[in-house]
Amino acid sequence: MAYKNEAYIALKKLTMNGIYLTLTMAAGVIFFGESLSVGKILGVVLFFVAFVLVDEKTWNFFRRWSDNQS
């Protein structure tokens, strides 16, 4: 889907990395008693911000997608 809509990078792979990051953090907090710090939350949020801003084609892909959702 990402390549079909002219995105430069494989958005599926980046999305899966973000989901992996989020789920492993959540699993650490829930199952292993890790602390949930501001740094961890900020890391997840900034990953997704960087993911959208990684290049112009990816940004345009998300802009078109959000325009279609409205």
C-alpha positions in Angstrom: 0.0 0.0 0.0 2.8 2.4 0.8 4.5 2.0 -2.5 1.2 2.0 -4.4 0.5 5.5 -3.0 3.9 6.8 -3.9 5.5 6.7 -0.4 9.3 6.5 -0.6 9.9 4.1 2.2 8.1 0.9 3.3 5.6 2.4 5.8 4.5 -1.1 6.8 8.0 -1.8 8.2 8.2 1.5 10.1 4.7 0.9 11.4 5.6 -2.5 12.7 8.8 -1.1 14.4 6.7 1.5 16.1 4.1 -1.1 17.2 7.0 -3.4 18.4 8.5 -0.5 20.4 5.1 0.3 22.0 4.2 -3.3 22.8 7.5 -4.2 24.3 7.4 -1.1 26.5 3.9 -2.0 27.6 4.9 -5.6 28.2 7.9 -4.5 30.3 5.6 -2.3 32.4 2.8 -4.9 32.8 4.7 -8.2 33.1 8.1 -7.3 34.4 7.5 -4.3 36.7 9.5 -1.8 34.7 8.8 1.8 35.5 6.8 3.9 33.0 8.9 7.0 32.7 8.3 10.2 30.8 11.4 9.3 28.7 9.8 6.1 27.5 6.5 7.7 26.6 8.3 10.6 24.9 10.4 8.0 22.9 7.3 6.3 21.5 5.7 9.6 20.7 8.8 11.0 19.0 9.3 7.8 17.0 6.0 8.3 15.4 6.6 12.0 14.8 10.0 11.2 13.2 8.3 8.4 11.2 5.8 10.9 9.6 8.5 13.5 9.0 11.2 11.2 7.6 10.9 12.5 4.1 8.7 14.6 1.9 6.9 11.7 0.2 6.0 10.1 3.5 4.6 13.4 4.8 2.6 13.9 1.6 1.3 10.3 1.9 0.0 11.1 5.4 -1.4 14.4 4.4 -3.4 12.8 1.5 -4.5 10.0 3.8 -5.7 12.4 6.5 -7.5 14.5 3.8 -9.3 11.4 2.6 -10.4 10.6 6.2 -12.2 13.9 6.6 
